[in-house]
Amino acid sequence: MGSLFGALIQEAGYDVHFVARGKQLEALKKSLRVEGLRKMELKVKVSDKAVNADVTFVTVKAYDTENAAKSLAKVNPGVVCSLQNGIGNEEILARYLDNVVGGVTTYGANLKDFGVVVFAGEGVTYIGEFKGEGVEKVEEVLRSSGINVKIVEDIREKIWEKAVVNSVINPITAIFKVKNGEILRNEFLWEIAEKTAKESENVAKSMGYDIDAVNAVKIVAEKTAENISSMLQDVLRNRRTEIDFINGAIVREGLKKNLDVCYNSFLWKAVKAIEKVRG
C-alpha cells in the first residue's frame, strides 16, 4: 500500500520520500513500477531511515509499528497518518508522536515483486483525527492525488469495522490456503466464517460500534473473490502475519468483557501454530 499511494502522490507532483529496507530498498533505488489499474514507472527517492516531512504515511506491518514510531520520533515527520491493518497501531504511534491521523483503506495493492506493485482495486480511504491535528492536510494530499478519501468523525469505528472483516477472511484464507471467494462457496468454511463474524461483531458492539459483520464479510468476499489475502500472502512467503493485531486483539478485548471468543481464539492460535511450525 505504501508503494501504491507513494507512487500516486508523487505522480500528482508532490515531493515523496520512500522508506524501505532489504531487497525492497535495493529495488526502489532503481525504480518503482506500478501495474494493474494504472501503469507507471518512477524514479523515486528512498532510504532506510525516516526523514523530515509535512505528512508521513505509515504502512508497515502492525508488528513493526513501534519501531517505525521510534524512528519517526527522531525526526520531524509532520502529520503522521496510519494506513495499516489491525487494531492498536494509532495508539502506538500516539505514544511517541504529537499529530496522529487514523486511517483505513479499501484500495487493493499487491507486491508482485520487490519494486513492483499491482494496483488491484480502487476503493475508499477513510481518515479521522486521533491525536493532535492535521487531518485536513492529509485529506488535501490524498484528494489532489486522485485517491478517494473521506474524513469521518470516529475513525476508531472504521478501524474496528475493517478488523472485524479481516478477523474472518484473513485467517481462514491463510489456514486453508484459499482465495477470498472460497469462503462463500464452501459451506464448511462459511459456517466457520459466520460464527467468527458474529463473535467479532459482539466484541465491537460491546465497544459501542454497531457493525453487521456477517453482511460485511459477504460483501468484501464477493468483491475480492479472486484476491489472495495479505495474511495468506504472508504465510505463502513464510513471513510473520498480523494475526496478533487482528484476531488476537479481538480475543483480548472480548475476554475483558467476558464474551465468547472461541472461534477467534482458535483462528488466532492456528495461524500462530503455522508461524511456529515453519520456524
C-alpha atoms as one frame of an Amber mdcrd trajectory, in Angstrom:
protein
   0.000   0.000   0.000   2.862   2.368   0.745   4.317   1.795  -2.723   0.967
   2.398  -4.432  -0.016   5.510  -2.502   3.512   6.887  -2.704   3.503   6.451
  -6.470   0.097   8.125  -6.884   1.121  11.025  -4.648   4.440  11.516  -6.470
   2.680  11.333  -9.847   0.446  14.191  -8.659   3.510  16.390  -8.257   4.422
  16.029  -4.589   7.987  15.512  -3.370   7.835  11.979  -1.965  10.479  10.125
   0.019  10.114   6.360   0.478  11.500   4.476   3.465  12.287   0.806   2.900
  14.748  -1.901   3.817  16.348  -5.022   2.444  15.533  -6.111  -1.089  12.712
  -3.584  -1.394  15.177  -0.786  -0.643  17.614  -2.034  -3.284  14.824  -2.389
  -5.866  13.451   1.107  -5.228  16.901   2.598  -5.745  16.439   1.556  -9.385
  12.744   2.399  -9.850   9.178   1.819  -8.662   6.853   0.158 -11.157   3.058
   0.166 -10.869   0.941  -2.344 -12.791  -2.767  -3.122 -12.877  -5.305  -0.285
 -12.960  -2.515   2.264 -13.511   0.761   1.667 -15.269   3.801   3.791 -14.499
   7.477   3.538 -13.705   9.005   6.178 -11.458  12.416   7.158 -10.249  11.964
   7.655  -6.504  13.895   8.986  -3.522  14.405   6.210  -0.995  16.437   5.476
   2.129  16.288   3.182   5.151  15.736   5.992   7.670  12.859   8.335   8.500
  13.127  11.891   7.195  11.557  15.253   7.968   8.238  15.717   6.195   4.980
  17.640   6.162   2.950  14.412   6.049   4.144  10.882   6.768   2.126   7.793
   5.824   2.827   4.702   7.917   2.080   1.500   6.018   4.319  -1.010   7.790
   3.056  -4.298   9.206   1.399  -3.829  12.582   4.191  -5.634  14.433   6.677
  -3.061  13.082   4.657  -0.013  14.180   6.573   0.611  17.386   9.931   0.556
  15.620   8.540   2.936  12.998   7.198   5.260  15.705  10.547   5.357  17.485
  12.296   6.148  14.208   9.827   8.917  13.370  10.228  10.437  16.840  13.876
  11.186  15.977  12.908  13.477  13.089  10.112  15.949  12.336   7.573  13.741
  10.496   4.795  16.354  10.374   1.320  14.826  10.456   1.575  11.036  10.731
  -1.233   9.021   9.118  -1.558   5.277   9.667  -2.916   3.239   6.761  -2.441
  -0.197   8.309  -4.273  -3.381   9.169  -5.221  -4.323  12.691  -6.106  -2.719
  15.991  -3.752  -0.606  18.109  -1.439   0.960  15.532  -2.626   4.516  16.157
  -2.306   4.064  19.908   1.322   3.019  19.476   2.091   5.967  17.197   0.377
   8.370  19.618   2.714   7.315  22.431   5.675   8.731  20.506   4.250  11.401
  18.185   2.185  14.586  18.530  -0.070  14.636  15.457  -1.558  11.265  14.506
  -4.347  10.662  11.982  -6.040   7.284  11.866  -6.865   5.700   8.539  -8.205
   2.627   6.794  -8.375   1.964   3.080 -10.203  -0.444   0.813  -7.776   0.112
  -2.064  -6.221  -3.092  -3.338  -2.452  -3.330  -3.708  -0.279  -6.424  -4.074
   3.501  -6.523  -4.112   4.249  -8.546  -7.250   7.982  -8.338  -6.733  10.427
  -6.053  -4.966   9.875  -2.642  -6.519   6.770  -3.774  -8.412   3.260  -3.121
  -7.032  -0.038  -4.132  -8.630  -2.874  -1.613  -8.319  -5.572  -4.267  -7.883
  -8.621  -2.252  -6.922  -9.870   1.263  -6.332 -11.738   1.841  -3.089 -12.187
   4.470  -0.394  -9.730   5.725   2.194 -11.263   6.856   5.481  -9.279   9.151
   7.753 -10.021  10.846  11.048  -8.430  12.711  13.907  -6.739  10.521  16.504
  -4.297  12.782  18.345  -3.441  16.387  17.694  -4.316  17.901  14.329  -3.649
  17.642  10.634  -6.458  15.540   9.169  -7.322  18.256   6.611  -3.717  18.330
   5.410  -3.773  14.559   4.870  -7.095  14.834   3.026  -5.681  17.516   0.716
  -2.693  15.364  -0.251  -4.804  12.274  -0.929  -7.610  14.054  -2.757  -5.287
  16.027  -5.007  -3.521  12.742  -5.842  -6.756  11.243  -7.178  -7.309   8.995
  -4.162 -10.903   8.694  -2.945 -10.832   9.990   0.646 -13.435  10.757   3.306
 -12.972  12.335   6.723 -15.025  10.537   9.380 -15.915  11.670  12.873 -14.905
   8.432  14.610 -12.026   6.724  12.831 -11.852   4.093  15.576 -15.154   2.659
  14.374 -13.817   2.346  10.810 -10.670   0.673  12.131 -12.799  -1.842  14.021
 -15.067  -2.422  11.009 -12.086  -3.401   8.887 -10.559  -5.500  11.676 -13.833
  -7.407  12.146 -13.945  -8.314   8.440 -10.229  -9.172   8.460 -10.734 -11.389
  11.522 -12.834 -13.665   9.324 -11.331 -13.534   5.841  -7.615 -13.300   6.647
  -7.088 -16.267   8.990  -9.491 -18.607   7.174  -7.829 -17.993   3.822  -4.372
 -18.257   5.416  -5.082 -21.546   7.195  -6.889 -23.264   4.309  -4.825 -21.566
   1.570  -7.790 -20.414  -0.497  -8.800 -17.223  -2.272 -11.314 -14.957  -0.553
 -14.302 -16.132  -2.589 -13.911 -19.749  -1.473 -15.259 -18.713   1.937 -18.645
 -18.115   0.285 -18.539 -21.155  -1.985 -17.533 -23.724   0.642 -20.336 -24.424
   3.138 -17.925 -25.613   5.828 -15.727 -22.556   5.561 -18.811 -20.340   5.568
 -20.014 -21.879   8.838 -16.676 -21.014  10.451 -16.780 -17.554   8.872 -20.315
 -16.814  10.052 -19.662 -17.822  13.649 -16.388 -15.911  13.766 -18.079 -12.832
  12.324 -20.807 -12.910  14.970 -18.198 -13.212  17.728 -16.205 -10.272  16.371
 -19.419  -8.265  15.948 -20.328  -8.863  19.600 -16.937  -7.567  20.724 -17.266
  -4.492  18.509 -20.781  -3.818  19.811 -19.523  -4.037  23.405 -17.335  -1.050
  22.499 -20.234   0.896  21.013 -19.661   0.072  17.333 -22.782  -1.201  15.538
 -21.373  -3.458  12.820 -23.277  -6.008  10.707 -20.298  -8.326  10.424 -21.853
 -11.228   8.513 -23.139  -8.955   5.753 -19.860  -7.010   5.665 -17.876 -10.236
   5.218 -20.182 -11.331   2.374 -19.758  -8.027   0.563 -15.968  -7.971   0.870
 -15.566 -11.665  -0.033 -17.733 -11.160  -3.138 -15.893  -8.025  -4.252 -12.472
  -9.603  -3.676 -13.355 -13.188  -4.613 -10.202 -13.737  -6.676  -7.880 -11.958
  -4.254  -5.226 -13.668  -2.180  -5.499 -12.079   1.263  -2.500 -10.309   2.763
  -2.308 -12.919   5.524  -2.255 -15.796   3.029   0.472 -13.953   1.103   2.477
 -13.731   4.325   2.001 -17.457   5.012   2.996 -18.420   1.463   6.123 -16.276
   1.765   6.986 -17.676   5.217   6.602 -14.228   6.754   5.201 -13.246  10.108
   1.491 -12.368   9.957  -0.523  -9.607  11.640  -2.778 -12.105  13.444  -1.852
 -10.728  16.905  -3.260  -7.329  15.919  -6.464  -8.709  14.376  -7.916 -11.856
  15.983  -5.508 -11.562  18.897  -6.720  -8.042  19.650 -10.369  -9.114  19.377
  -9.757 -12.028  21.753  -8.048  -9.800  24.312 -10.864  -7.243  24.193 -13.544
  -9.947  24.288 -12.078 -11.635  27.342 -12.076  -8.294  29.178 -15.840  -8.161
  28.582 -16.399 -11.861  29.405 -17.577 -12.539  25.844 -17.319 -15.832  23.974
 -14.425 -15.588  21.529 -13.695 -19.273  20.970 -13.669 -19.119  17.158 -11.404
 -16.066  17.127  -9.169 -17.757  19.676  -8.904 -20.903  17.566  -8.087 -18.973
  14.384  -5.518 -16.880  16.254  -3.775 -19.954  17.662  -3.978 -21.852  14.372
  -2.174 -19.082  12.475   0.377 -18.743  15.294   0.947 -22.506  15.016   1.606
 -22.148  11.266   4.144 -19.430  12.005   5.879 -21.615  14.600   5.886 -24.827
  12.533   7.624 -23.148   9.624  10.156 -21.639  12.040
